Amino acid sequence: MKMNDSFQNILSYGTTGLCLALSALSYKIISNEQKKEKTNNKIILITYAFICMTIILSGISLFSEKNQLEKIKKENEIANTQIVSLEASINKLKTNNEKFEKIIHTLEVLLDYKGNILSKTETISQIKNDLILLQQTMKKELAVKN
């Protein structure tokens, strides 16, 4: 049972695990054959073919892994570019937000200033009317004295 579990663990690594398992089997076949007094040439020939197949699978596995790593590298570069772009967009939004807040503050100041001017204008208008009334009253008094 434990042998079966470890074999499944090895195969969980994909083609690389399969190549490792095949290499282990090749070793076991060769070592068993060496223990015999008379070796079977067909078994040795099949074992060599088995070893060649394992080497070919190893090459395919390495090529496949290399392509996957390159693909992952390209995806990471794209993701990094997108992250940089998003960071730039966030910074631009922050800058625009700061500008917007400054504009709002300026408008609030202007509205407050305009309110003060309007209240002062009403006061100035009232003072002007009072001065006109005072002037008219003084003209009447001067006319009466003359």
VEXVO-89743 format. One line per 2 residues: number of its first residue (from 1); for each residue x, y, z of C-alpha. Coordinates in nm, 3 decimals. Example, Ala and Ser with C-alpha at 12.3 -4.5 7.8 and 13.67 -1.06 7.14 Angstrom:
1	1.230,-0.450,0.780; 1.367,-0.106,0.714
This chain:
1	0.000,0.000,0.000; 0.280,0.239,0.087
3	0.461,0.160,-0.238; 0.143,0.240,-0.431
5	0.101,0.573,-0.246; 0.461,0.678,-0.309
7	0.424,0.578,-0.675; 0.112,0.797,-0.702
9	0.300,1.082,-0.535; 0.580,1.050,-0.789
11	0.329,1.044,-1.079; 0.161,1.358,-0.942
13	0.464,1.550,-1.077; 0.353,1.473,-1.433
15	0.595,1.371,-1.704; 0.894,1.434,-1.478
17	0.753,1.196,-1.218; 0.680,0.937,-1.486
19	1.041,0.957,-1.610; 1.166,0.911,-1.255
21	0.941,0.607,-1.206; 1.053,0.457,-1.538
23	1.419,0.513,-1.445; 1.362,0.338,-1.112
25	1.195,0.046,-1.291; 1.483,0.025,-1.540
27	1.730,0.012,-1.253; 1.529,-0.260,-1.082
29	1.509,-0.468,-1.402; 1.884,-0.436,-1.465
31	1.976,-0.517,-1.105; 1.748,-0.825,-1.106
33	1.897,-0.940,-1.436; 2.250,-0.903,-1.299
35	2.165,-1.134,-1.008; 2.087,-1.421,-1.248
37	2.355,-1.662,-1.357; 2.247,-1.652,-1.718
39	2.122,-1.319,-1.850; 1.842,-1.298,-2.104
41	1.952,-1.084,-2.398; 1.592,-0.999,-2.492
43	1.526,-0.856,-2.148; 1.844,-0.648,-2.165
45	1.748,-0.526,-2.513; 1.397,-0.436,-2.393
47	1.549,-0.263,-2.091; 1.772,-0.052,-2.316
49	1.468,0.040,-2.524; 1.289,0.123,-2.202
51	1.582,0.345,-2.095; 1.583,0.518,-2.437
53	1.210,0.583,-2.407; 1.266,0.726,-2.059
55	1.540,0.957,-2.193; 1.311,1.075,-2.475
57	1.028,1.138,-2.228; 1.271,1.328,-2.006
59	1.367,1.549,-2.300; 1.001,1.611,-2.385
61	0.933,1.687,-2.019; 1.220,1.936,-1.999
63	1.107,2.105,-2.322; 0.749,2.121,-2.193
65	0.859,2.263,-1.857; 1.073,2.524,-2.032
67	0.777,2.633,-2.248; 0.551,2.650,-1.943
69	0.808,2.861,-1.756; 0.838,3.098,-2.052
71	0.459,3.124,-2.073; 0.436,3.196,-1.700
73	0.715,3.453,-1.733; 0.527,3.631,-2.016
75	0.204,3.624,-1.814; 0.390,3.771,-1.516
77	0.536,4.046,-1.734; 0.188,4.128,-1.866
79	0.049,4.125,-1.511; 0.334,4.352,-1.392
81	0.267,4.591,-1.680; -0.101,4.596,-1.588
83	-0.016,4.657,-1.223; 0.210,4.949,-1.317
85	-0.066,5.086,-1.540; -0.321,5.052,-1.261
87	-0.086,5.220,-1.013; -0.040,5.507,-1.258
89	-0.417,5.534,-1.299; -0.465,5.535,-0.922
91	-0.202,5.806,-0.881; -0.368,6.009,-1.156
93	-0.705,5.970,-0.984; -0.551,6.076,-0.653
95	-0.397,6.381,-0.821; -0.726,6.465,-0.992
97	-0.907,6.419,-0.661; -0.663,6.656,-0.491
99	-0.715,6.911,-0.769; -1.092,6.867,-0.741
101	-1.075,6.919,-0.365; -0.871,7.237,-0.420
103	-1.127,7.362,-0.672; -1.410,7.289,-0.427
105	-1.222,7.471,-0.151; -1.162,7.768,-0.383
107	-1.530,7.776,-0.478; -1.630,7.761,-0.113
109	-1.397,8.052,-0.038; -1.538,8.246,-0.334
111	-1.897,8.177,-0.228; -1.813,8.288,0.125
113	-1.642,8.599,-0.017; -1.940,8.664,-0.245
115	-2.175,8.631,0.053; -1.962,8.880,0.247
117	-1.957,9.115,-0.051; -2.336,9.091,-0.086
119	-2.387,9.168,0.280; -2.137,9.455,0.254
121	-2.305,9.574,-0.066; -2.637,9.590,0.115
123	-2.465,9.786,0.392; -2.295,10.012,0.136
125	-2.625,10.057,-0.044; -2.790,10.147,0.282
127	-2.506,10.390,0.369; -2.539,10.543,0.023
129	-2.912,10.591,0.072; -2.849,10.741,0.417
131	-2.589,10.977,0.265; -2.835,11.082,-0.006
133	-3.100,11.146,0.258; -2.848,11.336,0.468
135	-2.743,11.539,0.164; -3.103,11.621,0.080
137	-3.171,11.716,0.439; -2.863,11.939,0.448
139	-2.967,12.103,0.118; -3.309,12.176,0.265
141	-3.156,12.318,0.580; -2.914,12.532,0.379
143	-3.198,12.648,0.160; -3.403,12.738,0.467
145	-3.108,12.930,0.619; -3.046,13.121,0.301
